[in-house]
């Protein structure tokens, strides 16, 4: 499942980041496979999304979220 497809306030685990440049940028910020994140914001009209992990909140373009494979966590 792609990060762009999950509903707001869902928690997921990062499985893979398929786009090389995006993978490098996110890995520099500590977003690596295995990290658990929570989607906190989905802007309307295909705007950016924001997710939190630890005490950090990151916003990315929706089209970049298409390259992030995730696995939903059980509620």
PDB file of N, CA, C and O in Angstrom:
ATOM      1  N   UNK A   1       0.844  -1.166   0.000  1.00  0.00           N
ATOM      2  CA  UNK A   1       0.000   0.000   0.000  1.00  0.00           C
ATOM      3  C   UNK A   1       0.895   1.238   0.000  1.00  0.00           C
ATOM      4  O   UNK A   1       1.959   1.246   0.620  1.00  0.00           O
ATOM      5  N   UNK A   2       0.456   2.275  -0.698  1.00  0.00           N
ATOM      6  CA  UNK A   2       1.227   3.518  -0.781  1.00  0.00           C
ATOM      7  C   UNK A   2       0.820   4.472   0.334  1.00  0.00           C
ATOM      8  O   UNK A   2      -0.327   4.466   0.781  1.00  0.00           O
ATOM      9  N   UNK A   3       1.764   5.287   0.777  1.00  0.00           N
ATOM     10  CA  UNK A   3       1.481   6.270   1.818  1.00  0.00           C
ATOM     11  C   UNK A   3       0.377   7.227   1.386  1.00  0.00           C
ATOM     12  O   UNK A   3      -0.395   7.694   2.223  1.00  0.00           O
ATOM     13  N   UNK A   4       0.291   7.524   0.102  1.00  0.00           N
ATOM     14  CA  UNK A   4      -0.725   8.447  -0.410  1.00  0.00           C
ATOM     15  C   UNK A   4      -2.139   7.882  -0.287  1.00  0.00           C
ATOM     16  O   UNK A   4      -3.107   8.638  -0.378  1.00  0.00           O
ATOM     17  N   UNK A   5      -2.279   6.578  -0.084  1.00  0.00           N
ATOM     18  CA  UNK A   5      -3.589   5.929  -0.039  1.00  0.00           C
ATOM     19  C   UNK A   5      -4.162   5.769   1.363  1.00  0.00           C
ATOM     20  O   UNK A   5      -5.339   5.434   1.500  1.00  0.00           O
ATOM     21  N   UNK A   6      -3.379   5.993   2.396  1.00  0.00           N
ATOM     22  CA  UNK A   6      -3.895   5.721   3.734  1.00  0.00           C
ATOM     23  C   UNK A   6      -4.707   6.897   4.258  1.00  0.00           C
ATOM     24  O   UNK A   6      -4.448   8.042   3.888  1.00  0.00           O
ATOM     25  N   UNK A   7      -5.687   6.626   5.114  1.00  0.00           N
ATOM     26  CA  UNK A   7      -6.513   7.710   5.666  1.00  0.00           C
ATOM     27  C   UNK A   7      -5.786   8.475   6.772  1.00  0.00           C
ATOM     28  O   UNK A   7      -4.837   7.978   7.378  1.00  0.00           O
ATOM     29  N   UNK A   8      -6.255   9.686   7.013  1.00  0.00           N
ATOM     30  CA  UNK A   8      -5.704  10.551   8.054  1.00  0.00           C
ATOM     31  C   UNK A   8      -5.797   9.855   9.414  1.00  0.00           C
ATOM     32  O   UNK A   8      -6.748   9.119   9.679  1.00  0.00           O
ATOM     33  N   UNK A   9      -4.816  10.091  10.260  1.00  0.00           N
ATOM     34  CA  UNK A   9      -4.688   9.533  11.609  1.00  0.00           C
ATOM     35  C   UNK A   9      -4.383   8.040  11.628  1.00  0.00           C
ATOM     36  O   UNK A   9      -4.518   7.401  12.672  1.00  0.00           O
ATOM     37  N   UNK A  10      -3.977   7.473  10.501  1.00  0.00           N
ATOM     38  CA  UNK A  10      -3.583   6.065  10.455  1.00  0.00           C
ATOM     39  C   UNK A  10      -2.095   5.936  10.765  1.00  0.00           C
ATOM     40  O   UNK A  10      -1.285   6.778  10.379  1.00  0.00           O
ATOM     41  N   UNK A  11      -1.760   4.862  11.470  1.00  0.00           N
ATOM     42  CA  UNK A  11      -0.361   4.564  11.752  1.00  0.00           C
ATOM     43  C   UNK A  11       0.098   3.439  10.838  1.00  0.00           C
ATOM     44  O   UNK A  11      -0.610   2.453  10.631  1.00  0.00           O
ATOM     45  N   UNK A  12       1.284   3.605  10.301  1.00  0.00           N
ATOM     46  CA  UNK A  12       1.833   2.630   9.356  1.00  0.00           C
ATOM     47  C   UNK A  12       3.319   2.434   9.622  1.00  0.00           C
ATOM     48  O   UNK A  12       3.952   3.226  10.321  1.00  0.00           O
ATOM     49  N   UNK A  13       3.863   1.363   9.051  1.00  0.00           N
ATOM     50  CA  UNK A  13       5.306   1.110   9.104  1.00  0.00           C
ATOM     51  C   UNK A  13       5.848   1.253   7.692  1.00  0.00           C
ATOM     52  O   UNK A  13       5.281   0.702   6.748  1.00  0.00           O
ATOM     53  N   UNK A  14       6.939   1.986   7.542  1.00  0.00           N
ATOM     54  CA  UNK A  14       7.586   2.169   6.240  1.00  0.00           C
ATOM     55  C   UNK A  14       8.199   0.843   5.802  1.00  0.00           C
ATOM     56  O   UNK A  14       8.959   0.225   6.548  1.00  0.00           O
ATOM     57  N   UNK A  15       7.862   0.409   4.583  1.00  0.00           N
ATOM     58  CA  UNK A  15       8.447  -0.811   4.025  1.00  0.00           C
ATOM     59  C   UNK A  15       9.566  -0.500   3.048  1.00  0.00           C
ATOM     60  O   UNK A  15      10.635  -1.108   3.100  1.00  0.00           O
ATOM     61  N   UNK A  16       9.310   0.470   2.137  1.00  0.00           N
ATOM     62  CA  UNK A  16      10.275   0.757   1.079  1.00  0.00           C
ATOM     63  C   UNK A  16      10.008   2.144   0.504  1.00  0.00           C
ATOM     64  O   UNK A  16       8.861   2.585   0.426  1.00  0.00           O
ATOM     65  N   UNK A  17      11.070   2.819   0.106  1.00  0.00           N
ATOM     66  CA  UNK A  17      10.969   4.087  -0.612  1.00  0.00           C
ATOM     67  C   UNK A  17      11.616   3.834  -1.970  1.00  0.00           C
ATOM     68  O   UNK A  17      12.827   3.632  -2.067  1.00  0.00           O
ATOM     69  N   UNK A  18      10.789   3.849  -3.020  1.00  0.00           N
ATOM     70  CA  UNK A  18      11.253   3.367  -4.318  1.00  0.00           C
ATOM     71  C   UNK A  18      11.971   4.408  -5.170  1.00  0.00           C
ATOM     72  O   UNK A  18      12.691   4.039  -6.098  1.00  0.00           O
ATOM     73  N   UNK A  19      11.799   5.683  -4.888  1.00  0.00           N
ATOM     74  CA  UNK A  19      12.438   6.737  -5.690  1.00  0.00           C
ATOM     75  C   UNK A  19      13.784   7.082  -5.048  1.00  0.00           C
ATOM     76  O   UNK A  19      13.805   7.509  -3.894  1.00  0.00           O
ATOM     77  N   UNK A  20      14.908   6.913  -5.755  1.00  0.00           N
ATOM     78  CA  UNK A  20      16.238   7.083  -5.147  1.00  0.00           C
ATOM     79  C   UNK A  20      16.486   8.446  -4.498  1.00  0.00           C
ATOM     80  O   UNK A  20      16.981   8.495  -3.372  1.00  0.00           O
ATOM     81  N   UNK A  21      16.160   9.550  -5.167  1.00  0.00           N
ATOM     82  CA  UNK A  21      16.429  10.866  -4.591  1.00  0.00           C
ATOM     83  C   UNK A  21      15.597  11.078  -3.333  1.00  0.00           C
ATOM     84  O   UNK A  21      16.111  11.571  -2.329  1.00  0.00           O
ATOM     85  N   UNK A  22      14.324  10.713  -3.377  1.00  0.00           N
ATOM     86  CA  UNK A  22      13.443  10.851  -2.214  1.00  0.00           C
ATOM     87  C   UNK A  22      13.928   9.958  -1.077  1.00  0.00           C
ATOM     88  O   UNK A  22      13.910  10.366   0.084  1.00  0.00           O
ATOM     89  N   UNK A  23      14.361   8.749  -1.403  1.00  0.00           N
ATOM     90  CA  UNK A  23      14.865   7.822  -0.383  1.00  0.00           C
ATOM     91  C   UNK A  23      16.049   8.454   0.353  1.00  0.00           C
ATOM     92  O   UNK A  23      16.123   8.395   1.580  1.00  0.00           O
ATOM     93  N   UNK A  24      16.964   9.054  -0.393  1.00  0.00           N
ATOM     94  CA  UNK A  24      18.129   9.690   0.224  1.00  0.00           C
ATOM     95  C   UNK A  24      17.722  10.829   1.149  1.00  0.00           C
ATOM     96  O   UNK A  24      18.215  10.924   2.273  1.00  0.00           O
ATOM     97  N   UNK A  25      16.824  11.696   0.680  1.00  0.00           N
ATOM     98  CA  UNK A  25      16.394  12.840   1.489  1.00  0.00           C
ATOM     99  C   UNK A  25      15.681  12.392   2.763  1.00  0.00           C
ATOM    100  O   UNK A  25      15.935  12.935   3.838  1.00  0.00           O
ATOM    101  N   UNK A  26      14.796  11.410   2.652  1.00  0.00           N
ATOM    102  CA  UNK A  26      14.067  10.948   3.828  1.00  0.00           C
ATOM    103  C   UNK A  26      14.975  10.190   4.788  1.00  0.00           C
ATOM    104  O   UNK A  26      14.820  10.301   6.004  1.00  0.00           O
ATOM    105  N   UNK A  27      15.919   9.425   4.255  1.00  0.00           N
ATOM    106  CA  UNK A  27      16.843   8.703   5.128  1.00  0.00           C
ATOM    107  C   UNK A  27      17.719   9.662   5.922  1.00  0.00           C
ATOM    108  O   UNK A  27      18.095   9.363   7.055  1.00  0.00           O
ATOM    109  N   UNK A  28      18.048  10.813   5.337  1.00  0.00           N
ATOM    110  CA  UNK A  28      18.813  11.834   6.058  1.00  0.00           C
ATOM    111  C   UNK A  28      18.029  12.382   7.246  1.00  0.00           C
ATOM    112  O   UNK A  28      18.613  12.859   8.220  1.00  0.00           O
ATOM    113  N   UNK A  29      16.690  12.309   7.158  1.00  0.00           N
ATOM    114  CA  UNK A  29      15.832  12.799   8.240  1.00  0.00           C
ATOM    115  C   UNK A  29      15.405  11.678   9.187  1.00  0.00           C
ATOM    116  O   UNK A  29      14.618  11.907  10.106  1.00  0.00           O
ATOM    117  N   UNK A  30      15.923  10.467   8.966  1.00  0.00           N
ATOM    118  CA  UNK A  30      15.619   9.358   9.853  1.00  0.00           C
ATOM    119  C   UNK A  30      14.428   8.517   9.433  1.00  0.00           C
ATOM    120  O   UNK A  30      14.012   7.630  10.177  1.00  0.00           O
ATOM    121  N   UNK A  31      13.872   8.775   8.260  1.00  0.00           N
ATOM    122  CA  UNK A  31      12.757   7.973   7.751  1.00  0.00           C
ATOM    123  C   UNK A  31      13.349   6.823   6.950  1.00  0.00           C
ATOM    124  O   UNK A  31      13.709   6.981   5.783  1.00  0.00           O
ATOM    125  N   UNK A  32      13.445   5.674   7.587  1.00  0.00           N
ATOM    126  CA  UNK A  32      14.034   4.487   6.970  1.00  0.00           C
ATOM    127  C   UNK A  32      13.033   3.343   7.062  1.00  0.00           C
ATOM    128  O   UNK A  32      12.104   3.410   7.867  1.00  0.00           O
ATOM    129  N   UNK A  33      13.198   2.299   6.265  1.00  0.00           N
ATOM    130  CA  UNK A  33      12.305   1.148   6.393  1.00  0.00           C
ATOM    131  C   UNK A  33      12.277   0.636   7.837  1.00  0.00           C
ATOM    132  O   UNK A  33      13.314   0.509   8.488  1.00  0.00           O
ATOM    133  N   UNK A  34      11.072   0.349   8.314  1.00  0.00           N
ATOM    134  CA  UNK A  34      10.881  -0.121   9.685  1.00  0.00           C
ATOM    135  C   UNK A  34      10.372   0.951  10.625  1.00  0.00           C
ATOM    136  O   UNK A  34       9.862   0.631  11.699  1.00  0.00           O
ATOM    137  N   UNK A  35      10.497   2.221  10.253  1.00  0.00           N
ATOM    138  CA  UNK A  35      10.033   3.320  11.103  1.00  0.00           C
ATOM    139  C   UNK A  35       8.506   3.375  11.072  1.00  0.00           C
ATOM    140  O   UNK A  35       7.892   3.234  10.015  1.00  0.00           O
ATOM    141  N   UNK A  36       7.904   3.583  12.241  1.00  0.00           N
ATOM    142  CA  UNK A  36       6.456   3.726  12.339  1.00  0.00           C
ATOM    143  C   UNK A  36       6.108   5.207  12.319  1.00  0.00           C
ATOM    144  O   UNK A  36       6.689   5.999  13.061  1.00  0.00           O
ATOM    145  N   UNK A  37       5.149   5.582  11.458  1.00  0.00           N
ATOM    146  CA  UNK A  37       4.722   6.964  11.328  1.00  0.00           C
ATOM    147  C   UNK A  37       3.205   7.043  11.435  1.00  0.00           C
ATOM    148  O   UNK A  37       2.511   6.038  11.277  1.00  0.00           O
ATOM    149  N   UNK A  38       2.693   8.245  11.704  1.00  0.00           N
ATOM    150  CA  UNK A  38       1.249   8.495  11.753  1.00  0.00           C
ATOM    151  C   UNK A  38       0.934   9.631  10.801  1.00  0.00           C
ATOM    152  O   UNK A  38       1.528  10.705  10.893  1.00  0.00           O
ATOM    153  N   UNK A  39       0.007   9.403   9.893  1.00  0.00           N
ATOM    154  CA  UNK A  39      -0.415  10.445   8.956  1.00  0.00           C
ATOM    155  C   UNK A  39      -1.274  11.447   9.719  1.00  0.00           C
ATOM    156  O   UNK A  39      -2.318  11.080  10.257  1.00  0.00           O
ATOM    157  N   UNK A  40      -0.848  12.706   9.772  1.00  0.00           N
ATOM    158  CA  UNK A  40      -1.544  13.707  10.583  1.00  0.00           C
ATOM    159  C   UNK A  40      -2.336  14.713   9.772  1.00  0.00           C
ATOM    160  O   UNK A  40      -3.248  15.343  10.308  1.00  0.00           O
ATOM    161  N   UNK A  41      -2.015  14.884   8.487  1.00  0.00           N
ATOM    162  CA  UNK A  41      -2.703  15.888   7.684  1.00  0.00           C
ATOM    163  C   UNK A  41      -2.740  15.460   6.228  1.00  0.00           C
ATOM    164  O   UNK A  41      -1.746  14.980   5.683  1.00  0.00           O
ATOM    165  N   UNK A  42      -3.893  15.639   5.607  1.00  0.00           N
ATOM    166  CA  UNK A  42      -4.029  15.473   4.158  1.00  0.00           C
ATOM    167  C   UNK A  42      -4.713  16.731   3.653  1.00  0.00           C
ATOM    168  O   UNK A  42      -5.900  16.941   3.905  1.00  0.00           O
ATOM    169  N   UNK A  43      -3.977  17.558   2.949  1.00  0.00           N
ATOM    170  CA  UNK A  43      -4.538  18.807   2.432  1.00  0.00           C
ATOM    171  C   UNK A  43      -5.516  18.487   1.299  1.00  0.00           C
ATOM    172  O   UNK A  43      -5.336  17.499   0.586  1.00  0.00           O
ATOM    173  N   UNK A  44      -6.542  19.310   1.131  1.00  0.00           N
ATOM    174  CA  UNK A  44      -7.503  19.068   0.060  1.00  0.00           C
ATOM    175  C   UNK A  44      -6.902  19.327  -1.327  1.00  0.00           C
ATOM    176  O   UNK A  44      -5.837  19.928  -1.463  1.00  0.00           O
ATOM    177  N   UNK A  45      -7.615  18.857  -2.339  1.00  0.00           N
ATOM    178  CA  UNK A  45      -7.254  19.096  -3.743  1.00  0.00           C
ATOM    179  C   UNK A  45      -5.860  18.571  -4.083  1.00  0.00           C
ATOM    180  O   UNK A  45      -5.085  19.238  -4.769  1.00  0.00           O
ATOM    181  N   UNK A  46      -5.554  17.369  -3.593  1.00  0.00           N
ATOM    182  CA  UNK A  46      -4.261  16.718  -3.855  1.00  0.00           C
ATOM    183  C   UNK A  46      -3.075  17.551  -3.393  1.00  0.00           C
ATOM    184  O   UNK A  46      -2.024  17.564  -4.034  1.00  0.00           O
ATOM    185  N   UNK A  47      -3.254  18.243  -2.281  1.00  0.00           N
ATOM    186  CA  UNK A  47      -2.177  19.030  -1.682  1.00  0.00           C
ATOM    187  C   UNK A  47      -1.239  18.133  -0.897  1.00  0.00           C
ATOM    188  O   UNK A  47      -1.345  16.908  -0.964  1.00  0.00           O
ATOM    189  N   UNK A  48      -0.331  18.730  -0.158  1.00  0.00           N
ATOM    190  CA  UNK A  48       0.672  17.953   0.575  1.00  0.00           C
ATOM    191  C   UNK A  48       0.055  17.152   1.719  1.00  0.00           C
ATOM    192  O   UNK A  48      -1.071  17.405   2.147  1.00  0.00           O
ATOM    193  N   UNK A  49       0.825  16.185   2.193  1.00  0.00           N
ATOM    194  CA  UNK A  49       0.434  15.416   3.367  1.00  0.00           C
ATOM    195  C   UNK A  49       1.516  15.618   4.424  1.00  0.00           C
ATOM    196  O   UNK A  49       2.660  15.945   4.107  1.00  0.00           O
ATOM    197  N   UNK A  50       1.138  15.418   5.672  1.00  0.00           N
ATOM    198  CA  UNK A  50       2.099  15.533   6.770  1.00  0.00           C
ATOM    199  C   UNK A  50       2.004  14.272   7.610  1.00  0.00           C
ATOM    200  O   UNK A  50       0.924  13.716   7.808  1.00  0.00           O
ATOM    201  N   UNK A  51       3.153  13.833   8.099  1.00  0.00           N
ATOM    202  CA  UNK A  51       3.174  12.680   8.989  1.00  0.00           C
ATOM    203  C   UNK A  51       4.130  12.941  10.134  1.00  0.00           C
ATOM    204  O   UNK A  51       5.056  13.746  10.028  1.00  0.00           O
ATOM    205  N   UNK A  52       3.884  12.242  11.232  1.00  0.00           N
ATOM    206  CA  UNK A  52       4.685  12.427  12.439  1.00  0.00           C
ATOM    207  C   UNK A  52       5.370  11.120  12.804  1.00  0.00           C
ATOM    208  O   UNK A  52       4.830  10.034  12.599  1.00  0.00           O
ATOM    209  N   UNK A  53       6.561  11.251  13.344  1.00  0.00           N
ATOM    210  CA  UNK A  53       7.255  10.127  13.963  1.00  0.00           C
ATOM    211  C   UNK A  53       8.086  10.709  15.084  1.00  0.00           C
ATOM    212  O   UNK A  53       8.800  11.692  14.885  1.00  0.00           O
ATOM    213  N   UNK A  54       8.001  10.114  16.258  1.00  0.00           N
ATOM    214  CA  UNK A  54       8.666  10.683  17.420  1.00  0.00           C
ATOM    215  C   UNK A  54       8.129  12.082  17.677  1.00  0.00           C
ATOM    216  O   UNK A  54       6.915  12.281  17.729  1.00  0.00           O
ATOM    217  N   UNK A  55       9.015  13.043  17.836  1.00  0.00           N
ATOM    218  CA  UNK A  55       8.627  14.441  18.047  1.00  0.00           C
ATOM    219  C   UNK A  55       8.761  15.266  16.772  1.00  0.00           C
ATOM    220  O   UNK A  55       8.808  16.495  16.829  1.00  0.00           O
ATOM    221  N   UNK A  56       8.821  14.605  15.635  1.00  0.00           N
ATOM    222  CA  UNK A  56       9.061  15.277  14.363  1.00  0.00           C
ATOM    223  C   UNK A  56       7.843  15.190  13.463  1.00  0.00           C
ATOM    224  O   UNK A  56       7.189  14.149  13.395  1.00  0.00           O
ATOM    225  N   UNK A  57       7.537  16.278  12.775  1.00  0.00           N
ATOM    226  CA  UNK A  57       6.462  16.308  11.788  1.00  0.00           C
ATOM    227  C   UNK A  57       7.087  16.695  10.452  1.00  0.00           C
ATOM    228  O   UNK A  57       7.836  17.668  10.367  1.00  0.00           O
ATOM    229  N   UNK A  58       6.770  15.922   9.404  1.00  0.00           N
ATOM    230  CA  UNK A  58       7.319  16.162   8.070  1.00  0.00           C
ATOM    231  C   UNK A  58       6.181  16.281   7.080  1.00  0.00           C
ATOM    232  O   UNK A  58       5.210  15.526   7.141  1.00  0.00           O
ATOM    233  N   UNK A  59       6.301  17.230   6.169  1.00  0.00           N
ATOM    234  CA  UNK A  59       5.316  17.422   5.115  1.00  0.00           C
ATOM    235  C   UNK A  59       5.981  17.115   3.778  1.00  0.00           C
ATOM    236  O   UNK A  59       7.100  17.552   3.509  1.00  0.00           O
ATOM    237  N   UNK A  60       5.266  16.348   2.939  1.00  0.00           N
ATOM    238  CA  UNK A  60       5.778  16.028   1.610  1.00  0.00           C
ATOM    239  C   UNK A  60       4.657  16.175   0.583  1.00  0.00           C
ATOM    240  O   UNK A  60       3.476  16.195   0.929  1.00  0.00           O
ATOM    241  N   UNK A  61       5.046  16.276  -0.669  1.00  0.00           N
ATOM    242  CA  UNK A  61       4.046  16.358  -1.746  1.00  0.00           C
ATOM    243  C   UNK A  61       3.328  15.018  -1.878  1.00  0.00           C
ATOM    244  O   UNK A  61       3.915  13.960  -1.648  1.00  0.00           O
ATOM    245  N   UNK A  62       2.063  15.079  -2.246  1.00  0.00           N
ATOM    246  CA  UNK A  62       1.275  13.863  -2.427  1.00  0.00           C
ATOM    247  C   UNK A  62       1.900  12.965  -3.483  1.00  0.00           C
ATOM    248  O   UNK A  62       1.910  11.744  -3.330  1.00  0.00           O
ATOM    249  N   UNK A  63       2.425  13.561  -4.560  1.00  0.00           N
ATOM    250  CA  UNK A  63       3.036  12.738  -5.602  1.00  0.00           C
ATOM    251  C   UNK A  63       4.297  12.021  -5.113  1.00  0.00           C
ATOM    252  O   UNK A  63       4.642  10.962  -5.636  1.00  0.00           O
ATOM    253  N   UNK A  64       4.988  12.583  -4.119  1.00  0.00           N
ATOM    254  CA  UNK A  64       6.140  11.888  -3.536  1.00  0.00           C
ATOM    255  C   UNK A  64       5.689  10.738  -2.643  1.00  0.00           C
ATOM    256  O   UNK A  64       6.389   9.732  -2.529  1.00  0.00           O
ATOM    257  N   UNK A  65       4.530  10.877  -2.011  1.00  0.00           N
ATOM    258  CA  UNK A  65       3.996   9.816  -1.155  1.00  0.00           C
ATOM    259  C   UNK A  65       3.662   8.564  -1.963  1.00  0.00           C
ATOM    260  O   UNK A  65       3.539   7.479  -1.395  1.00  0.00           O
ATOM    261  N   UNK A  66       3.517   8.702  -3.268  1.00  0.00           N
ATOM    262  CA  UNK A  66       3.260   7.554  -4.147  1.00  0.00           C
ATOM    263  C   UNK A  66       4.454   6.593  -4.169  1.00  0.00           C
ATOM    264  O   UNK A  66       4.283   5.413  -4.476  1.00  0.00           O
ATOM    265  N   UNK A  67       5.649   7.076  -3.850  1.00  0.00           N
ATOM    266  CA  UNK A  67       6.864   6.262  -3.892  1.00  0.00           C
ATOM    267  C   UNK A  67       7.175   5.576  -2.560  1.00  0.00           C
ATOM    268  O   UNK A  67       8.184   4.880  -2.448  1.00  0.00           O
ATOM    269  N   UNK A  68       6.326   5.763  -1.556  1.00  0.00           N
ATOM    270  CA  UNK A  68       6.579   5.221  -0.233  1.00  0.00           C
ATOM    271  C   UNK A  68       5.608   4.068   0.039  1.00  0.00           C
ATOM    272  O   UNK A  68       4.403   4.277   0.174  1.00  0.00           O
ATOM    273  N   UNK A  69       6.149   2.856   0.116  1.00  0.00           N
ATOM    274  CA  UNK A  69       5.336   1.674   0.402  1.00  0.00           C
ATOM    275  C   UNK A  69       5.251   1.492   1.904  1.00  0.00           C
ATOM    276  O   UNK A  69       6.264   1.555   2.601  1.00  0.00           O
ATOM    277  N   UNK A  70       4.027   1.262   2.411  1.00  0.00           N
ATOM    278  CA  UNK A  70       3.815   1.144   3.852  1.00  0.00           C
ATOM    279  C   UNK A  70       2.963  -0.090   4.155  1.00  0.00           C
ATOM    280  O   UNK A  70       2.311  -0.655   3.277  1.00  0.00           O
ATOM    281  N   UNK A  71       2.994  -0.484   5.426  1.00  0.00           N
ATOM    282  CA  UNK A  71       2.169  -1.574   5.918  1.00  0.00           C
ATOM    283  C   UNK A  71       1.354  -1.029   7.094  1.00  0.00           C
ATOM    284  O   UNK A  71       1.940  -0.576   8.078  1.00  0.00           O
ATOM    285  N   UNK A  72       0.005  -1.060   7.019  1.00  0.00           N
ATOM    286  CA  UNK A  72      -0.815  -0.541   8.112  1.00  0.00           C
ATOM    287  C   UNK A  72      -0.567  -1.323   9.401  1.00  0.00           C
ATOM    288  O   UNK A  72      -0.371  -2.538   9.382  1.00  0.00           O
ATOM    289  N   UNK A  73      -0.580  -0.595  10.521  1.00  0.00           N
ATOM    290  CA  UNK A  73      -0.445  -1.217  11.830  1.00  0.00           C
ATOM    291  C   UNK A  73      -1.822  -1.519  12.382  1.00  0.00           C
ATOM    292  O   UNK A  73      -2.777  -0.793  12.105  1.00  0.00           O
ATOM    293  N   UNK A  74      -1.933  -2.575  13.154  1.00  0.00           N
ATOM    294  CA  UNK A  74      -3.217  -2.928  13.763  1.00  0.00           C
ATOM    295  C   UNK A  74      -3.616  -1.838  14.769  1.00  0.00           C
ATOM    296  O   UNK A  74      -2.764  -1.334  15.500  1.00  0.00           O
ATOM    297  N   UNK A  75      -4.904  -1.473  14.809  1.00  0.00           N
ATOM    298  CA  UNK A  75      -5.334  -0.407  15.754  1.00  0.00           C
ATOM    299  C   UNK A  75      -5.258  -0.828  17.193  1.00  0.00           C
ATOM    300  O   UNK A  75      -5.584  -0.043  18.083  1.00  0.00           O
TER     301      UNK A  75
END
